[in-house]
Amino acid sequence: MTAGHPHGRGANDVTDGEAVTTGPARLDTSVAHNARVWNYWIGGKDHYEVDQRVGEQVAGMFPVIRGVARADREFLARAVRFVTAERGIRQFLDVGTGLPTVANTHEIAQRVAPESRVVYVDNDPIVLVHARSLLTSSPEGVTDYVDADVHDPDAIVRRAADTLDLERPVALMMLGILNFVLDTDEARDIVRRLLAALPSGSHLVLTHPTTDPGAGGAGNTAAMEFWNAHATPPITARSRAEIASFLDGLDVLEPGLVPCSQWRAGPDAEAVPQLGAVAVKP
């Protein structure tokens, strides 16, 4: 079905409650929203009744979704540890932060290398409120938050440069975010433009929901249609070939583009319909 990072707005068929104002921005709690539903699926507490109701409906149509949510978070942890400990990365640009939960990017990276610098990017007001209060750096490192949209990569780069040294390698984290860019050509262009601003040796860490039957994606389409009619923002899954195209021109590290649950995991890990990869810019 989906990975858990919010951008945009969508339909308004399922409602519960009213739009409320929290902090500096107006938060619409009348419509199920991806960041909060994802939080519900992974066992968090930052969601409303409407998010729980839509989350249960989607899970009834596509029972593997909770496994996808957990697998995506576990992939993030393994990938961040890998690029920090084994690839020497000390800078992270995490686009599509989602609601903070346990084992966030900066916590994992700074556990390995306390001097790591992390910039989180999102454009959802509820994420903004939580991130600024919860995503605090180690004394040796830096954690910053950029309020920007994935559809505007130039703004992301410009604002990230205030915190990151773009002359040194960066891990570009794009977990479950390109599925909110419905046009595949635009999604490819976003990846290209972000990577163009980063030096050789930078890494792309990617997950994306798939329709590939071999990864269990056959049930994704109906669940996504329900989501797009009843929640926000709209989402799409892609074929393995389409997802692989985001990695064009990069050196894809072993084990390649695989179900994220199986990326550098134990031999008994089951496949989920969410592909993941880590690749290096030559």
ZANULO-133439 format. One line per 4 residues: their letters; for each residue x, y, z of N, C-alpha, C. Coordinates in Angstrom, 3 decimals, always signed. Layout:
N
A	X,Y,Z,X,Y,Z,X,Y,Z ~ ...
% end
This chain:
282
MTAG	+0.827,-1.192,+0.000,+0.000,+0.000,+0.000,+0.869,+1.251,+0.000 ~ +1.453,+1.637,+1.155,+2.150,+2.910,+1.219,+3.314,+2.879,+2.182 ~ +4.204,+3.817,+1.990,+5.207,+4.086,+3.004,+4.875,+5.413,+3.647 ~ +5.490,+5.684,+4.793,+4.840,+6.604,+5.694,+5.325,+8.013,+5.752
HPHG	+5.319,+8.759,+4.658,+5.793,+10.122,+4.726,+4.839,+11.030,+3.972 ~ +4.391,+12.137,+4.591,+3.252,+12.891,+4.097,+3.608,+14.058,+3.194 ~ +2.902,+14.210,+2.109,+2.982,+15.407,+1.271,+1.663,+15.596,+0.546 ~ +1.217,+16.832,+0.453,+0.039,+17.127,-0.343,-1.261,+16.946,+0.400
RGAN	-2.386,+17.122,-0.333,-3.707,+16.925,+0.218,-4.532,+16.147,-0.778 ~ -5.607,+15.521,-0.299,-6.400,+14.676,-1.176,-7.865,+14.751,-0.871 ~ -8.595,+13.649,-1.110,-10.043,+13.622,-0.993,-10.478,+13.680,+0.461 ~ -11.773,+13.856,+0.677,-12.294,+14.137,+2.002,-13.549,+13.327,+2.262
DVTD	-13.534,+12.025,+1.936,-14.738,+11.215,+2.057,-14.957,+10.683,+3.469 ~ -13.867,+10.349,+4.168,-14.008,+9.865,+5.533,-13.633,+10.996,+6.460 ~ -14.534,+11.413,+7.353,-14.264,+12.528,+8.236,-14.556,+12.151,+9.660 ~ -13.870,+12.835,+10.562,-14.079,+12.598,+11.980,-13.473,+13.772,+12.728
GEAV	-14.282,+14.575,+13.380,-13.752,+15.713,+14.096,-13.711,+16.943,+13.233 ~ -12.921,+17.919,+13.644,-12.854,+19.196,+12.973,-11.395,+19.573,+12.754 ~ -11.208,+20.517,+11.830,-9.874,+21.061,+11.673,-9.521,+21.840,+12.931 ~ -8.319,+21.620,+13.441,-7.911,+22.299,+14.659,-6.598,+23.011,+14.412
TTGP	-6.317,+23.978,+15.264,-5.073,+24.710,+15.155,-4.147,+24.294,+16.277 ~ -2.964,+23.827,+15.925,-1.966,+23.443,+16.904,-0.650,+24.086,+16.512 ~ -0.037,+24.822,+17.434,+1.243,+25.434,+17.114,+1.086,+26.463,+16.021 ~ +2.090,+26.586,+15.129,+2.103,+27.677,+14.163,+1.233,+27.420,+12.954
ARLD	+0.727,+26.211,+12.756,+0.013,+25.908,+11.514,-1.314,+25.234,+11.823 ~ -2.220,+25.327,+10.895,-3.537,+24.738,+11.047,-3.478,+23.257,+10.668 ~ -3.898,+22.385,+11.576,-3.838,+20.949,+11.358,-5.240,+20.429,+11.101 ~ -5.443,+19.801,+9.971,-6.755,+19.275,+9.606,-6.887,+17.860,+10.142
TSVA	-7.656,+17.704,+11.209,-7.872,+16.377,+11.791,-9.193,+15.774,+11.349 ~ -9.822,+16.367,+10.330,-11.107,+15.848,+9.862,-10.947,+14.774,+8.797 ~ -9.735,+14.604,+8.284,-9.463,+13.652,+7.212,-8.288,+12.768,+7.617 ~ -8.392,+11.482,+7.328,-7.256,+10.588,+7.590,-6.036,+11.071,+6.809
HNAR	-4.901,+11.076,+7.469,-3.673,+11.551,+6.836,-2.588,+10.501,+6.959 ~ -1.804,+10.386,+5.898,-0.819,+9.307,+5.823,+0.127,+9.270,+7.016 ~ +0.663,+10.425,+7.424,+1.631,+10.423,+8.520,+1.034,+9.820,+9.784 ~ -0.245,+10.167,+10.044,-0.873,+9.683,+11.273,-1.309,+8.225,+11.137
VWNY	-1.815,+7.827,+9.966,-2.201,+6.425,+9.769,-0.970,+5.535,+9.868 ~ +0.117,+5.961,+9.266,+1.370,+5.194,+9.351,+1.810,+5.061,+10.800 ~ +1.681,+6.157,+11.552,+2.005,+6.119,+12.968,+1.145,+5.089,+13.695 ~ -0.123,+5.002,+13.320,-1.022,+4.003,+13.914,-0.547,+2.597,+13.579
WIGG	-0.166,+2.357,+12.323,+0.252,+1.020,+11.903,+1.505,+0.553,+12.619 ~ +2.398,+1.472,+12.956,+3.638,+1.040,+13.614,+3.521,+1.096,+15.129 ~ +2.303,+1.336,+15.633,+2.083,+1.275,+17.066,+2.316,+2.566,+17.811 ~ +2.358,+3.696,+17.084,+2.533,+4.990,+17.735,+1.240,+5.513,+18.338
KDHY	+1.303,+6.721,+18.875,+0.146,+7.311,+19.548,-0.277,+8.642,+18.940 ~ +0.383,+9.078,+17.879,+0.091,+10.383,+17.288,-0.881,+10.247,+16.123 ~ -2.125,+9.873,+16.440,-3.144,+9.732,+15.410,-4.506,+9.961,+16.048 ~ -5.509,+10.107,+15.164,-6.874,+10.361,+15.605,-7.767,+9.183,+15.232
EVDQ	-9.017,+9.247,+15.689,-9.942,+8.143,+15.425,-10.124,+7.907,+13.926 ~ -10.186,+8.989,+13.145,-10.369,+8.834,+11.702,-9.183,+8.089,+11.087 ~ -7.972,+8.340,+11.597,-6.788,+7.655,+11.078,-6.831,+6.174,+11.428 ~ -7.264,+5.870,+12.647,-7.387,+4.476,+13.060,-8.434,+3.752,+12.220
RVGE	-9.550,+4.431,+11.949,-10.616,+3.786,+11.192,-10.191,+3.476,+9.751 ~ -9.568,+4.448,+9.108,-9.097,+4.223,+7.742,-7.957,+3.208,+7.738 ~ -7.075,+3.281,+8.746,-5.990,+2.315,+8.839,-6.499,+0.897,+8.969 ~ -7.549,+0.705,+9.765,-8.130,-0.626,+9.912,-8.769,-1.095,+8.609
QVAG	-9.433,-0.180,+7.909,-10.074,-0.547,+6.638,-9.033,-0.989,+5.612 ~ -7.954,-0.221,+5.505,-6.892,-0.570,+4.557,-6.242,-1.890,+4.960 ~ -6.000,-2.068,+6.263,-5.380,-3.307,+6.724,-6.274,-4.509,+6.468 ~ -7.601,-4.299,+6.502,-8.510,-5.389,+6.174,-8.433,-5.784,+4.716
MFPV	-8.192,-4.804,+3.846,-8.072,-5.080,+2.416,-6.687,-5.616,+2.072 ~ -5.689,-5.201,+2.816,-4.282,-5.477,+2.491,-3.549,-5.787,+3.796 ~ -3.766,-6.981,+4.352,-3.299,-7.288,+5.704,-1.796,-7.126,+5.922 ~ -1.021,-7.203,+4.858,+0.432,-7.132,+5.007,+0.909,-5.720,+5.340
IRGV	+0.004,-4.724,+5.325,+0.450,-3.341,+5.448,+1.176,-3.071,+6.758 ~ +0.741,-3.690,+7.856,+1.453,-3.476,+9.115,+2.873,-4.038,+9.041 ~ +3.018,-5.171,+8.373,+4.351,-5.726,+8.169,+5.207,-4.819,+7.307 ~ +4.590,-4.186,+6.311,+5.311,-3.232,+5.469,+5.804,-2.065,+6.319
ARAD	+4.922,-1.547,+7.167,+5.289,-0.401,+8.007,+6.476,-0.736,+8.901 ~ +6.422,-1.890,+9.539,+7.537,-2.288,+10.406,+8.809,-2.530,+9.597 ~ +8.658,-3.181,+8.439,+9.823,-3.484,+7.611,+10.513,-2.218,+7.123 ~ +9.727,-1.200,+6.805,+10.295,+0.053,+6.327,+11.135,+0.713,+7.421
REFL	+10.622,+0.713,+8.666,+11.379,+1.296,+9.771,+12.641,+0.487,+10.060 ~ +12.528,-0.834,+9.989,+13.699,-1.676,+10.255,+14.749,-1.519,+9.159 ~ +14.290,-1.349,+7.918,+15.223,-1.078,+6.818,+15.968,+0.226,+7.074 ~ +15.245,+1.257,+7.488,+15.889,+2.533,+7.775,+17.022,+2.347,+8.778
ARAV	+16.752,+1.610,+9.842,+17.775,+1.412,+10.870,+18.993,+0.693,+10.303 ~ +18.754,-0.382,+9.542,+19.892,-1.131,+8.987,+20.669,-0.290,+7.990 ~ +19.956,+0.444,+7.152,+20.614,+1.237,+6.116,+21.427,+2.378,+6.719 ~ +20.883,+3.059,+7.703,+21.622,+4.162,+8.324,+22.855,+3.632,+9.043
RFVT	+22.703,+2.536,+9.772,+23.883,+1.944,+10.424,+24.936,+1.568,+9.397 ~ +24.492,+0.976,+8.277,+25.417,+0.526,+7.239,+26.191,+1.691,+6.634 ~ +25.487,+2.739,+6.214,+26.201,+3.833,+5.535,+27.047,+4.632,+6.518 ~ +26.674,+4.633,+7.793,+27.490,+5.345,+8.790,+28.710,+4.523,+9.168
AERG	+28.491,+3.269,+9.560,+29.582,+2.444,+10.084,+30.492,+1.910,+8.988 ~ +29.915,+1.518,+7.851,+30.701,+0.836,+6.824,+31.056,+1.708,+5.630 ~ +30.314,+2.778,+5.424,+30.568,+3.635,+4.261,+31.091,+5.012,+4.654 ~ +31.170,+5.291,+5.951,+31.779,+6.529,+6.413,+30.941,+7.784,+6.233
IRQF	+29.653,+7.637,+6.010,+28.784,+8.802,+5.819,+28.548,+9.483,+7.165 ~ +28.623,+10.820,+7.139,+28.400,+11.601,+8.355,+27.348,+12.693,+8.147 ~ +26.715,+12.705,+6.969,+25.693,+13.711,+6.682,+24.488,+13.026,+6.044 ~ +23.301,+13.444,+6.461,+22.066,+12.819,+6.001,+21.049,+13.896,+5.632
LDVG	+20.428,+13.706,+4.481,+19.315,+14.546,+4.047,+18.101,+13.639,+3.930 ~ +17.215,+13.694,+4.915,+16.085,+12.774,+5.040,+14.827,+13.461,+4.543 ~ +14.436,+13.135,+3.311,+13.312,+13.814,+2.656,+12.042,+13.004,+2.884 ~ +11.055,+13.623,+3.524,+9.822,+12.931,+3.865,+9.942,+12.314,+5.239
TGLP	+10.169,+13.149,+6.228,+10.499,+12.696,+7.579,+9.420,+11.816,+8.181 ~ +8.169,+12.223,+8.028,+7.103,+11.539,+8.739,+7.137,+11.875,+10.218 ~ +6.169,+11.381,+10.959,+6.115,+11.660,+12.386,+7.260,+10.959,+13.112 ~ +7.922,+11.659,+14.017,+9.014,+11.022,+14.770,+8.515,+9.806,+15.540
TVAN	+9.348,+8.780,+15.554,+9.050,+7.577,+16.314,+10.362,+7.092,+16.913 ~ +10.429,+5.849,+17.318,+11.702,+5.351,+17.857,+12.673,+5.120,+16.701 ~ +13.954,+5.205,+17.008,+15.011,+4.921,+16.034,+14.886,+5.795,+14.793 ~ +14.914,+7.108,+15.006,+14.933,+8.044,+13.886,+16.340,+8.127,+13.293
THEI	+16.432,+8.703,+12.104,+17.701,+8.712,+11.378,+18.848,+9.265,+12.214 ~ +18.659,+10.423,+12.846,+19.775,+11.039,+13.576,+20.166,+10.219,+14.794 ~ +19.190,+9.562,+15.429,+19.513,+8.756,+16.614,+20.387,+7.568,+16.245 ~ +20.075,+6.930,+15.129,+20.855,+5.775,+14.689,+22.250,+6.215,+14.246
AQRV	+22.299,+7.266,+13.419,+23.587,+7.728,+12.905,+24.483,+8.227,+14.030 ~ +23.919,+8.999,+14.958,+24.747,+9.591,+16.008,+25.143,+8.571,+17.070 ~ +24.430,+7.441,+17.108,+24.869,+6.360,+17.978,+26.194,+5.780,+17.470 ~ +26.324,+5.729,+16.148,+27.561,+5.228,+15.535,+28.614,+6.328,+15.481
APES	+28.210,+7.501,+15.036,+29.130,+8.632,+14.865,+28.451,+9.881,+15.421 ~ +28.736,+10.247,+16.663,+28.022,+11.350,+17.305,+28.100,+12.673,+16.560 ~ +29.101,+12.839,+15.703,+29.257,+14.100,+14.973,+28.363,+14.192,+13.740 ~ +27.570,+13.186,+13.481,+26.739,+13.171,+12.268,+25.775,+14.359,+12.243
RVVY	+25.563,+14.868,+11.032,+24.668,+16.005,+10.815,+23.480,+15.506,+9.992 ~ +22.281,+15.836,+10.430,+21.067,+15.330,+9.794,+20.104,+16.482,+9.550 ~ +19.619,+16.574,+8.317,+18.563,+17.529,+7.976,+17.323,+16.736,+7.589 ~ +16.250,+16.964,+8.316,+14.958,+16.357,+8.012,+14.145,+17.324,+7.161
VDND	+13.424,+16.762,+6.177,+12.609,+17.584,+5.278,+11.193,+17.042,+5.268 ~ +10.228,+17.916,+5.487,+8.818,+17.558,+5.331,+8.040,+18.846,+5.149 ~ +6.783,+18.735,+4.754,+5.977,+19.943,+4.583,+4.621,+19.830,+5.258 ~ +4.483,+18.866,+6.179,+3.208,+18.701,+6.856,+3.267,+19.376,+8.225
PIVL	+2.258,+20.179,+8.585,+2.348,+20.941,+9.825,+2.435,+20.090,+11.083 ~ +1.740,+18.958,+11.132,+1.819,+18.131,+12.341,+3.204,+17.520,+12.488 ~ +3.833,+17.179,+11.358,+5.212,+16.681,+11.410,+6.141,+17.795,+11.886 ~ +5.927,+19.000,+11.389,+6.753,+20.142,+11.781,+6.717,+20.348,+13.289
VHAR	+5.525,+20.321,+13.869,+5.379,+20.538,+15.305,+6.142,+19.468,+16.087 ~ +5.954,+18.201,+15.724,+6.597,+17.110,+16.453,+8.104,+17.094,+16.232 ~ +8.531,+17.301,+14.997,+9.955,+17.189,+14.694,+10.764,+18.226,+15.448 ~ +10.276,+19.447,+15.484,+11.059,+20.504,+16.128,+11.177,+20.295,+17.630
SLLT	+10.209,+19.602,+18.207,+10.264,+19.390,+19.655,+10.997,+18.106,+20.026 ~ +11.012,+17.116,+19.121,+11.526,+15.795,+19.479,+12.851,+15.428,+18.825 ~ +13.134,+15.980,+17.660,+14.332,+15.547,+16.931,+15.516,+16.418,+17.323 ~ +16.097,+16.114,+18.475,+17.198,+16.908,+18.997,+18.510,+16.156,+18.848
SSPE	+19.537,+16.884,+18.529,+20.829,+16.288,+18.190,+21.639,+15.907,+19.416 ~ +22.637,+15.065,+19.178,+23.687,+14.863,+20.170,+24.492,+16.165,+20.264 ~ +25.202,+16.376,+21.386,+25.988,+17.615,+21.509,+27.032,+17.770,+20.408 ~ +27.588,+16.653,+19.943,+28.655,+16.718,+18.936,+28.121,+16.948,+17.521
GVTD	+26.881,+16.551,+17.262,+26.330,+16.614,+15.916,+25.338,+17.751,+15.747 ~ +24.592,+17.683,+14.660,+23.589,+18.701,+14.349,+22.351,+18.000,+13.808 ~ +21.190,+18.441,+14.232,+19.929,+18.012,+13.641,+19.132,+19.259,+13.290 ~ +18.677,+19.336,+12.055,+17.907,+20.502,+11.620,+16.663,+20.018,+10.893
YVDA	+15.712,+20.920,+10.714,+14.443,+20.609,+10.075,+14.168,+21.636,+8.998 ~ +13.834,+21.172,+7.796,+13.506,+22.045,+6.678,+12.055,+21.824,+6.297 ~ +11.278,+22.885,+6.297,+9.880,+22.830,+5.894,+9.831,+23.086,+4.390 ~ +9.804,+21.997,+3.613,+9.835,+22.110,+2.158,+9.153,+20.905,+1.540
DVHD	+8.774,+21.022,+0.282,+8.021,+19.992,-0.420,+8.929,+19.211,-1.353 ~ +8.710,+17.907,-1.424,+9.523,+17.063,-2.302,+9.439,+17.519,-3.753 ~ +8.338,+18.170,-4.141,+8.194,+18.638,-5.518,+9.095,+19.834,-5.830 ~ +9.782,+20.370,-4.830,+10.658,+21.529,-5.034,+12.074,+21.176,-4.574
PDAI	+12.773,+20.324,-5.332,+14.108,+19.878,-4.890,+15.111,+21.011,-4.768 ~ +14.977,+22.057,-5.586,+15.929,+23.164,-5.502,+15.832,+23.864,-4.144 ~ +14.613,+24.022,-3.643,+14.439,+24.642,-2.322,+15.002,+23.748,-1.237 ~ +14.818,+22.432,-1.378,+15.371,+21.498,-0.394,+16.890,+21.638,-0.330
VRRA	+17.532,+21.624,-1.488,+18.993,+21.727,-1.534,+19.462,+23.058,-0.959 ~ +18.805,+24.127,-1.364,+19.213,+25.462,-0.918,+19.161,+25.569,+0.606 ~ +18.106,+25.050,+1.206,+17.955,+25.176,+2.656,+18.810,+24.147,+3.399 ~ +18.993,+22.969,+2.817,+19.856,+21.970,+3.459,+21.295,+22.451,+3.525
ADTL	+21.701,+23.265,+2.553,+23.086,+23.760,+2.506,+23.415,+24.655,+3.689 ~ +22.414,+25.133,+4.414,+22.684,+25.912,+5.622,+23.272,+25.037,+6.731 ~ +23.014,+23.735,+6.666,+23.444,+22.814,+7.730,+24.474,+21.799,+7.245 ~ +24.297,+21.319,+6.007,+25.175,+20.294,+5.459,+26.250,+20.910,+4.579
DLER	+27.418,+20.291,+4.571,+28.489,+20.673,+3.659,+28.309,+19.853,+2.384 ~ +27.803,+20.486,+1.342,+27.483,+19.760,+0.117,+28.711,+19.493,-0.744 ~ +29.886,+19.791,-0.213,+31.130,+19.361,-0.854,+31.556,+17.989,-0.339 ~ +30.908,+17.520,+0.708,+31.230,+16.216,+1.293,+30.043,+15.278,+1.092
PVAL	+30.297,+13.947,+1.036,+29.206,+13.006,+0.738,+28.040,+13.102,+1.718 ~ +26.862,+12.888,+1.162,+25.605,+12.950,+1.905,+24.807,+11.686,+1.593 ~ +24.133,+11.145,+2.599,+23.156,+10.082,+2.342,+21.799,+10.738,+2.137 ~ +21.271,+10.616,+0.931,+19.948,+11.135,+0.593,+18.935,+10.048,+0.915
MMLG	+18.132,+10.269,+1.945,+17.155,+9.296,+2.404,+15.808,+9.609,+1.769 ~ +15.297,+8.668,+0.969,+13.994,+8.857,+0.321,+13.155,+7.608,+0.561 ~ +12.767,+7.430,+1.807,+11.988,+6.248,+2.182,+10.498,+6.572,+2.093 ~ +9.829,+5.874,+1.191,+8.392,+6.029,+1.074,+7.959,+7.438,+0.775
ILNF	+8.676,+8.139,-0.084,+8.304,+9.518,-0.425,+7.980,+9.666,-1.902 ~ +8.698,+8.950,-2.777,+8.442,+9.114,-4.212,+7.083,+8.556,-4.617 ~ +6.483,+7.701,-3.784,+5.144,+7.199,-4.075,+4.079,+8.286,-3.949 ~ +4.437,+9.454,-3.396,+3.519,+10.580,-3.356,+3.704,+11.505,-4.557
VLDT	+4.691,+11.219,-5.390,+4.869,+11.947,-6.650,+4.258,+11.062,-7.727 ~ +3.053,+11.388,-8.171,+2.271,+10.453,-8.968,+2.818,+10.277,-10.371 ~ +3.493,+11.280,-10.906,+4.054,+11.193,-12.252,+5.475,+10.622,-12.165 ~ +5.707,+9.497,-12.825,+6.998,+8.823,-12.706,+8.132,+9.647,-13.289
DEAR	+7.897,+10.337,-14.395,+8.952,+11.181,-14.964,+9.341,+12.295,-13.999 ~ +8.347,+12.882,-13.340,+8.650,+13.929,-12.360,+9.433,+13.348,-11.185 ~ +9.049,+12.150,-10.749,+9.764,+11.521,-9.634,+11.227,+11.279,-10.004 ~ +11.478,+10.792,-11.221,+12.866,+10.589,-11.663,+13.630,+11.919,-11.674
DIVR	+12.968,+12.958,-12.144,+13.611,+14.270,-12.230,+13.959,+14.793,-10.839 ~ +13.093,+14.560,-9.867,+13.361,+14.993,-8.499,+14.608,+14.302,-7.965 ~ +14.709,+12.992,-8.166,+15.887,+12.256,-7.713,+17.145,+12.794,-8.390 ~ +17.067,+12.996,-9.707,+18.233,+13.489,-10.454,+18.688,+14.848,-9.935
RLLA	+17.727,+15.736,-9.704,+18.082,+17.094,-9.285,+18.679,+17.106,-7.870 ~ +18.147,+16.291,-6.992,+18.713,+16.221,-5.646,+20.127,+15.646,-5.681 ~ +20.307,+14.562,-6.432,+21.629,+13.946,-6.497,+22.637,+14.834,-7.213 ~ +22.173,+15.626,-8.166,+23.084,+16.514,-8.896,+23.748,+17.523,-7.968
ALPS	+23.076,+17.860,-6.877,+23.623,+18.830,-5.932,+24.592,+18.208,-4.940 ~ +24.719,+16.874,-4.967,+25.547,+16.163,-4.000,+26.804,+15.633,-4.676 ~ +27.905,+15.515,-3.957,+29.166,+15.113,-4.579,+29.268,+13.607,-4.783 ~ +30.265,+13.209,-5.535,+30.600,+11.801,-5.694,+30.803,+11.170,-4.322
GSHL	+30.334,+9.921,-4.184,+30.421,+9.242,-2.903,+29.166,+9.385,-2.062 ~ +28.241,+10.232,-2.506,+26.959,+10.333,-1.815,+26.139,+9.080,-2.075 ~ +25.218,+8.790,-1.176,+24.403,+7.579,-1.248,+22.927,+7.940,-1.383 ~ +22.198,+7.155,-2.122,+20.742,+7.229,-2.162,+20.191,+6.017,-1.429
VLTH	+19.376,+6.268,-0.407,+18.709,+5.210,+0.353,+17.223,+5.327,+0.048 ~ +16.664,+4.284,-0.563,+15.338,+4.392,-1.171,+14.447,+3.232,-0.763 ~ +13.172,+3.516,-0.457,+12.144,+2.476,-0.442,+10.944,+2.988,-1.215 ~ +10.171,+2.041,-1.755,+9.010,+2.414,-2.574,+8.060,+1.224,-2.651
PTTD	+6.748,+1.449,-2.471,+5.791,+0.341,-2.628,+5.742,-0.137,-4.068 ~ +5.518,-1.434,-4.222,+5.548,-2.018,-5.560,+4.300,-2.829,-5.858 ~ +4.003,-2.929,-7.141,+2.941,-3.816,-7.630,+3.507,-5.159,-8.063 ~ +4.803,-5.362,-7.884,+5.469,-6.588,-8.325,+4.881,-7.801,-7.592
PGAG	+4.261,-8.738,-8.313,+3.669,-9.906,-7.644,+4.689,-10.725,-6.869 ~ +5.938,-10.744,-7.326,+6.967,-11.509,-6.642,+7.265,-10.996,-5.248 ~ +6.930,-9.723,-4.990,+7.130,-9.149,-3.659,+5.815,-9.051,-2.891 ~ +4.774,-9.675,-3.427,+3.481,-9.640,-2.746,+2.665,-8.405,-3.030
GAGN	+2.958,-7.721,-4.142,+2.295,-6.454,-4.421,+0.989,-6.554,-5.172 ~ +0.490,-7.755,-5.378,-0.722,-7.905,-6.189,-1.925,-7.217,-5.564 ~ -1.985,-7.134,-4.236,-3.135,-6.516,-3.585,-3.000,-5.022,-3.366 ~ -1.901,-4.445,-3.811,-1.656,-3.035,-3.550,-2.655,-2.112,-4.229
TAAM	-3.050,-2.439,-5.457,-3.822,-1.509,-6.264,-5.165,-1.185,-5.619 ~ -5.916,-2.201,-5.194,-7.237,-1.956,-4.607,-7.124,-1.159,-3.314 ~ -6.132,-1.490,-2.484,-5.950,-0.762,-1.233,-5.611,+0.699,-1.494 ~ -4.794,+0.954,-2.512,-4.441,+2.334,-2.832,-5.628,+3.097,-3.393
EFWN	-6.466,+2.432,-4.174,-7.665,+3.097,-4.686,-8.568,+3.520,-3.531 ~ -8.731,+2.645,-2.534,-9.527,+3.008,-1.363,-8.881,+4.196,-0.651 ~ -7.565,+4.117,-0.457,-6.858,+5.210,+0.209,-7.083,+6.534,-0.516 ~ -6.899,+6.548,-1.812,-6.985,+7.788,-2.569,-8.395,+8.380,-2.555
AHAT	-9.401,+7.532,-2.309,-10.780,+8.017,-2.224,-11.143,+8.510,-0.832 ~ -10.394,+8.070,+0.190,-10.829,+8.318,+1.554,-9.805,+9.019,+2.440 ~ -8.633,+9.301,+1.931,-7.596,+9.874,+2.778,-6.685,+10.752,+1.935 ~ -5.673,+11.292,+2.571,-4.768,+12.221,+1.926,-3.335,+11.958,+2.413
PPIT	-2.329,+12.198,+1.584,-2.363,+12.571,+0.181,-2.488,+11.355,-0.721 ~ -2.792,+11.550,-2.008,-2.869,+10.418,-2.927,-1.506,+9.760,-3.119 ~ -1.559,+8.492,-3.517,-0.357,+7.664,-3.531,-0.381,+6.736,-4.729 ~ +0.787,+6.255,-5.121,+0.858,+5.261,-6.182,+1.947,+4.246,-5.865
ARSR	+1.753,+3.018,-6.320,+2.824,+2.013,-6.312,+3.405,+1.937,-7.716 ~ +4.570,+1.316,-7.846,+5.206,+1.203,-9.160,+5.779,-0.197,-9.357 ~ +6.038,-0.509,-10.604,+6.656,-1.790,-10.928,+8.118,-1.776,-10.501 ~ +8.703,-2.959,-10.441,+10.126,-3.058,-10.119,+10.962,-2.248,-11.114
AEIA	+10.643,-2.327,-12.402,+11.418,-1.606,-13.407,+11.320,-0.097,-13.204 ~ +10.134,+0.385,-12.871,+9.983,+1.826,-12.634,+10.785,+2.268,-11.419 ~ +10.754,+1.484,-10.358,+11.520,+1.837,-9.163,+13.020,+1.765,-9.456 ~ +13.417,+0.753,-10.210,+14.833,+0.621,-10.564,+15.324,+1.828,-11.356
SFLD	+14.433,+2.477,-12.103,+14.846,+3.626,-12.916,+15.298,+4.808,-12.060 ~ +14.864,+4.863,-10.795,+15.329,+5.926,-9.902,+16.807,+5.752,-9.561 ~ +17.336,+4.565,-9.789,+18.726,+4.250,-9.455,+19.647,+4.345,-10.669 ~ +19.117,+4.767,-11.809,+19.927,+4.866,-13.024,+21.144,+5.760,-12.792
GLDV	+22.297,+5.291,-13.272,+23.531,+6.065,-13.162,+24.243,+5.912,-11.833 ~ +23.672,+5.133,-10.919,+24.274,+4.923,-9.614,+24.827,+3.508,-9.509 ~ +25.746,+3.303,-8.591,+26.256,+1.964,-8.296,+25.411,+1.386,-7.166 ~ +24.585,+0.391,-7.501,+23.679,-0.192,-6.510,+24.454,-1.217,-5.697
LEPG	+24.434,-1.061,-4.393,+25.185,-1.947,-3.507,+24.399,-3.231,-3.259 ~ +25.140,-4.279,-2.925,+24.503,-5.558,-2.611,+23.589,-5.422,-1.389 ~ +22.445,-6.082,-1.409,+21.974,-7.110,-2.347,+21.130,-6.583,-3.499 ~ +21.236,-5.300,-3.828,+20.484,-4.749,-4.932,+19.128,-4.214,-4.506
LVPC	+18.213,-4.138,-5.473,+16.843,-3.684,-5.222,+16.006,-4.897,-4.848 ~ +15.651,-4.991,-3.574,+14.978,-6.173,-3.040,+13.868,-5.712,-2.097 ~ +12.954,-6.611,-1.709,+12.017,-6.237,-0.650,+12.785,-5.676,+0.550 ~ +12.349,-4.527,+1.050,+13.154,-3.855,+2.079,+13.323,-4.710,+3.325
SQWR	+12.385,-5.620,+3.563,+12.484,-6.523,+4.705,+13.648,-7.488,+4.573 ~ +14.117,-7.702,+3.340,+15.187,-8.671,+3.096,+16.532,-8.015,+2.834 ~ +16.586,-6.683,+2.838,+17.841,-5.988,+2.558,+18.772,-6.129,+3.762 ~ +19.868,-6.879,+3.566,+20.868,-7.133,+4.618,+20.203,-7.579,+5.918
AGPD	+19.207,-8.441,+5.766,+18.485,-8.984,+6.916,+18.802,-10.466,+7.051 ~ +18.191,-11.102,+8.027,+18.416,-12.516,+8.251,+17.820,-13.373,+7.154 ~ +18.233,-14.638,+7.073,+17.791,-15.517,+5.983,+16.301,-15.852,+6.032 ~ +15.667,-15.673,+7.177,+14.255,-16.035,+7.304,+13.311,-14.864,+7.070
AEAV	+13.843,-13.706,+6.678,+12.989,-12.530,+6.468,+12.049,-12.761,+5.295 ~ +10.778,-12.469,+5.510,+9.782,-12.633,+4.456,+9.716,-11.386,+3.592 ~ +9.371,-11.582,+2.325,+9.254,-10.460,+1.398,+8.031,-9.614,+1.735 ~ +8.160,-8.290,+1.561,+7.020,-7.372,+1.640,+6.979,-6.577,+0.349
PQLG	+5.798,-6.059,-0.029,+5.685,-5.324,-1.287,+6.176,-3.874,-1.169 ~ +7.370,-3.752,-0.643,+8.046,-2.452,-0.500,+9.505,-2.705,-0.821 ~ +9.963,-2.239,-1.982,+11.334,-2.488,-2.395,+12.270,-1.463,-1.783 ~ +13.503,-1.890,-1.515,+14.498,-1.003,-0.946,+15.851,-1.226,-1.585
AVAV	+16.667,-0.174,-1.564,+18.024,-0.264,-2.111,+18.876,+0.850,-1.522 ~ +20.180,+0.623,-1.557,+21.168,+1.669,-1.246,+22.127,+1.723,-2.431 ~ +22.325,+2.917,-2.970,+23.175,+3.087,-4.147,+24.106,+4.266,-3.940 ~ +25.223,+4.274,-4.680,+26.263,+5.272,-4.515,+26.396,+6.077,-5.806
KP	+26.553,+7.388,-5.659,+26.836,+8.240,-6.822,+28.318,+8.124,-7.165 ~ +28.638,+7.697,-8.381,+30.047,+7.525,-8.764,+30.820,+8.851,-8.706
% end
